[in-house]
């Protein structure tokens, strides 16, 4: 009787040990499988983050494409204005945008005559920055490409719109966690230039809105006779026949 009881107890113990070992093996396999899955997901997340960082770096280095019709429009412009030089206008765009960036940094309008026709637009932008306590910085500005986007000639006034791609290191105090040294930005700007080739047939209101005295910079208030009410100097029509920037805007894309 005691012998049978001993056998039963030993059998129960063996079954318990076997069950315990099976349980441990199953747990080990389960944790190992979960560990592999967790590791796979972690690696996938890490790889995606690396890819996103890589793509962000690529976007920072890849210039924006500019849409334009230069090859089509330039011959037409040159037929109308034989002295037109697109490379000269491109240099005006770069010079003017750099002066605009400088004005925005200092929150003070550059008085250069090349900006005379956009002073109202620039003043509004600067006043908005001052009212909202916004400060910006533009560093290492590099221009990549320019293109002629559109051309119109009617009623004594010619208008050309240009598209330009550029890059710079940018900072504003609304996003102060990014210093301008590391926040490289690829962007595009559109600029519009006008040329009054015959002010006598141009709409007088448009001419008055556009023209400024080349001597003192004051707005012209009349076209007949053509002189400055502010400094009283006469204005030669030739002095007004220059391509002038009248508009600029950043194209967010």
C-alpha positions in Angstrom: 0.0 0.0 0.0 2.8 2.4 0.9 4.6 1.4 -2.2 1.6 2.2 -4.5 1.3 5.6 -2.7 4.9 6.3 -3.3 4.6 5.4 -7.0 1.6 7.7 -7.3 3.4 10.6 -5.6 6.4 10.1 -7.8 4.1 10.0 -10.9 2.4 13.3 -9.8 5.8 14.9 -9.2 7.1 13.9 -12.6 3.9 15.2 -14.3 4.2 18.5 -12.4 7.9 18.8 -13.4 7.1 18.1 -17.0 4.2 20.6 -17.0 6.5 23.2 -15.4 9.2 22.7 -17.9 6.7 22.9 -20.8 5.3 26.1 -19.3 8.8 27.6 -19.0 9.7 26.6 -22.6 6.4 28.1 -23.9 7.1 31.3 -21.9 10.6 31.6 -23.3 9.4 31.1 -26.9 6.6 33.7 -26.4 9.0 36.3 -24.9 11.5 35.6 -27.6 8.9 36.0 -30.3 7.6 39.2 -28.8 11.1 40.4 -28.4 11.8 39.7 -32.1 8.6 41.5 -33.1 9.4 44.4 -30.8 12.9 44.6 -32.2 11.5 44.5 -35.7 9.0 47.3 -35.0 11.7 49.3 -33.3 14.0 48.9 -36.3 11.2 49.8 -38.7 10.5 53.0 -36.7 14.2 53.8 -36.5 14.6 53.2 -40.2 11.6 55.4 -41.0 12.9 58.2 -38.8 16.3 57.9 -40.5 14.6 58.0 -43.9 12.6 61.1 -42.8 15.7 62.8 -41.6 17.5 61.8 -44.8 14.6 63.2 -46.9 14.6 66.4 -44.9 18.3 66.8 -45.5 17.8 66.1 -49.2 15.0 68.7 -49.4 17.3 71.2 -47.6 19.9 70.7 -50.3 17.6 70.4 -53.4 16.8 73.7 -55.0 13.2 74.4 -55.9 12.3 74.2 -59.5 11.2 77.3 -61.3 8.4 77.4 -63.8 8.9 79.7 -66.7 8.6 80.4 -70.4 12.0 82.2 -70.9 12.7 80.6 -74.3 9.3 81.6 -75.6 8.9 85.0 -74.1 12.5 86.4 -74.3 12.5 86.8 -78.1 9.1 88.5 -77.9 10.4 91.0 -75.3 13.5 91.7 -77.3 11.4 92.5 -80.4 9.5 95.0 -78.3 12.5 96.3 -76.4 15.8 95.6 -78.3 18.0 96.7 -75.3 16.3 94.2 -72.9 18.9 92.2 -71.0 17.5 89.4 -68.9 20.8 88.8 -67.1 20.8 92.5 -66.0 17.2 92.1 -64.6 18.3 88.9 -62.9 21.0 90.9 -61.1 18.4 93.5 -60.1 16.2 90.7 -58.6 19.1 89.4 -56.5 20.2 92.8 -55.4 16.7 93.9 -54.6 15.7 90.7 -52.7 18.9 91.0 -50.6 18.0 94.6 -49.8 14.5 93.5 -48.8 15.9 90.7 -46.6 18.2 93.3 -45.0 15.3 95.7 -44.4 13.2 92.9 -42.8 16.1 91.9 -40.5 16.6 95.5 -39.4 12.9 96.3 -39.5 13.8 99.4 -41.3 13.2 100.2 -45.0 16.3 100.5 -47.2 15.9 103.9 -49.0 17.6 102.7 -52.2 15.7 104.0 -55.2 15.5 100.5 -56.7 12.9 99.7 -53.9 11.0 103.0 -54.4 8.0 101.2 -55.9 7.7 98.5 -53.3 8.1 100.7 -50.2 4.4 100.5 -49.3 4.4 96.7 -49.5 7.7 96.5 -47.6 6.5 99.0 -45.0 3.3 97.0 -44.3 5.4 93.9 -43.8 7.8 95.6 -41.4 5.0 97.3 -39.4 3.3 93.9 -39.0 6.6 92.5 -37.7 7.0 95.3 -35.3 3.4 95.1 -34.0 3.8 91.3 -33.4 7.3 91.5 -32.1 8.7 89.4 -34.9 12.4 89.3 -35.7 14.0 87.4 -38.6 17.4 86.6 -39.9 18.5 85.7 -43.5 22.1 84.3 -43.8 24.1 83.0 -46.7 21.6 83.8 -49.4 22.3 81.8 -52.6 20.3 82.2 -55.9 20.0 79.1 -58.0 17.9 79.9 -61.1 15.7 82.6 -62.6 13.0 82.4 -65.3 10.6 84.6 -67.1 7.1 83.5 -66.1 4.8 86.0 -68.0 5.0 89.1 -70.1 2.3 91.7 -70.9 2.5 94.9 -73.0 -0.4 97.2 -73.3 -1.5 100.9 -73.0 2.1 102.2 -72.6 3.1 99.8 -69.8 5.1 96.6 -70.1 5.0 94.0 -67.2 7.3 91.0 -66.7 6.9 88.4 -63.9 10.0 86.4 -62.9 10.3 83.2 -60.9 13.5 82.7 -58.8 14.7 79.8 -56.7 17.1 80.5 -53.8 18.2 79.2 -50.5 19.2 80.8 -47.2 19.6 80.0 -43.5 16.5 81.4 -41.9 15.5 82.2 -38.3 12.5 83.9 -36.7 11.8 84.3 -33.0 8.4 82.6 -33.4 10.3 79.3 -33.9 13.2 80.0 -31.6 14.1 76.3 -31.1 15.7 76.4 -34.6 18.7 78.5 -35.0 19.3 80.0 -38.4 22.7 78.4 -38.7 21.0 75.0 -39.0 17.6 75.9 -40.4 18.4 75.9 -44.1 15.5 76.7 -46.4 15.0 76.1 -50.1 12.3 78.5 -51.5 11.0 80.4 -54.5 10.1 84.1 -55.0 8.1 85.8 -57.7 9.0 89.3 -58.7 7.2 91.7 -61.0 8.9 94.5 -63.0 7.3 97.2 -65.1 8.5 99.5 -67.8 6.6 102.6 -68.9 7.5 102.8 -72.6 4.9 105.5 -73.4 3.5 107.4 -70.5 1.4 109.7 -72.7 -1.0 106.8 -73.5 -0.7 104.9 -70.2 -3.5 105.1 -67.7 -2.7 108.3 -65.7 -3.7 106.8 -62.4 -1.4 103.8 -62.9 1.4 106.1 -64.0 1.0 108.2 -60.9 0.9 105.1 -58.7 4.1 103.8 -60.4 6.3 106.9 -61.0 8.7 108.4 -58.6 11.0 111.3 -59.1 14.5 110.1 -60.0 16.0 113.1 -58.3 14.3 113.0 -54.8 12.2 109.8 -54.8 8.9 111.6 -54.2 5.8 110.2 -56.0 4.9 111.9 -59.2 1.4 113.5 -58.9 0.9 114.5 -62.5 1.9 113.6 -66.0 1.3 116.8 -67.8 3.6 118.7 -67.4 6.0 116.0 -66.2 7.8 117.5 -63.2 8.1 116.8 -59.5 5.8 118.8 -57.2 8.2 118.2 -54.3 11.6 119.2 -55.5 10.3 121.2 -58.6 12.7 119.5 -60.9 11.8 118.6 -64.4 11.8 114.9 -65.3 13.3 113.6 -68.5 11.1 110.9 -70.1 14.3 108.8 -70.6 14.9 108.8 -66.9 11.6 107.0 -66.4 12.3 104.3 -69.0 13.8 101.8 -66.6 12.6 98.3 -65.5 11.5 98.7 -61.9 10.4 96.1 -59.3 6.8 96.7 -58.2 6.0 93.5 -56.4 7.6 90.5 -54.7 6.3 87.5 -52.8 7.5 84.2 -51.5 5.9 81.2 -53.1 5.2 78.6 -50.4 5.2 75.0 -51.8 
